[in-house]
Amino acid sequence: MRLNGRDQADRFLALSELIIDEELCINLRGRMAHCTDCRDSCPTGALTLTPDSVDLDVNRCTGCNSCLPSCKAGVFCSGGFVPERFLRALAGREAIDLHCRGSSDDGGGIVIPCHTVLDARLIAASRAEGVKGLSLHGLNNCERCTLGDARAHVASLRLLLQDWLGDAAPVIGDFPHPVEERDGRLHQDQRHVSRRDFLRLGGAKAVSQAVDWLVPGSEQGEGDEQALPFYQAREYPQRASPYQQAFISRVDRIPWQAGASYSWPARTLSGSCSGCLSCGVRCPTGALRAIETEQTRQLSFDPMLCTDCTLCLRICPEKAITASGLTRFESMKSERHSLLCLQQRPCRQCDMPFIAEEPGMACCQMCRNEQELDDAWLEMLRET
């Protein structure tokens, strides 16, 4: 879903936008529709996925933001819920009242779009901020709520957090904690925008409208992009998943249970790796990172950024990258480590860098193939 500047500003100012950065989607990067996590989590079926696009039916979208934690690539962002901003609002409070938009309970606390925006990483990170109990208001209205039913989701969170943190896990329930002495509620379900940003966006909207008026047809550029026969990208941006980033920035302060079953994904390479670096180039979160210079091709891995989307396993042409078993938190090293470092040299004919498969090899495979064809033609001419 590609929006021009004016549409982005309109939705930003309306405080209700769901921004989709489809360039991060693993379906588009892998040219195969194998991940449906966001679509499966959407209670209204507002998302449609193909290898070319992530389409949102804005008429069906209720703004519940359930798709945010479900996407391992971090495709979705919303002004209505930002994980880092939410955790900062919880800092220093032992007991928190969380109200979903469907909550009819009185009292103060924090308002979020729906309780499905919470995931185990976020609640574990809240424990690092001192939170010991969360009262989830509105669960009693889930059955008739237009945003969806969060009860099964909350039940699964309790089990997982108990497995991770044991007795130190925050207590999650729909019971009332003592209401804090504060005026009203803190709305995390709305965009928090400074006066400067508000004016900047207002100016962007005005400029965009002026351009449309002065230059008729200036909005047609978006249609040109949509007209491409299939998704094409020259570069693949990498960005840490917002939920994962909020989690790993606090992971050392989380009171993990001894022998906790939380495991970090690990990746290893076999000797069949050709050094194409496709996995590192297309990894959406930057867990795998490719660096190519005139002298080397390098691939590194940071398990803390990995959300186990499995894109790298699917697109490797040599099937050389594997999930090598998972590393327990206690033995986790936060440093990025090297998986591959291959020496390369410029080709004697085309001057493009290549990996020499044998000592003394002076030409790349493409030039060698062309030379073999030329030699075959000469041989045919000699025979005739």
ABEGO torsion letter per residue (X at the ends): XBBBAAAAAAAAAAGABBBBBAAABAAAAAGBBABAAAAAABAAGABBBBAABBBBBAAABAGAGAAAAABAAGABBBAABBAAAAAAAABGBABBBBBBAABABBEBEBBBABAAABBAAAAAAAAAAGBABBBBBGAAAAAABAAEBAAAAAAAAAAAAAAAAEAABBBBBABBBBBBBBBEBBBAABBBBBAAAAAAAAAAAAAAAAAAAABBGAAAAAAAAAABABBBBABBBBBBBAAAAAAAAAAAABBBBBGBABBBBBBBBBAABAGAGAAAAABAAGABBBBBBAABBBBBBBAAABAGAGAAAAABAAGABBBAEBBBAAABBABBBBABBBBBBBBAAAGBBBBBABBGBABBAAAAAAAAAAAAAAAAAAAX
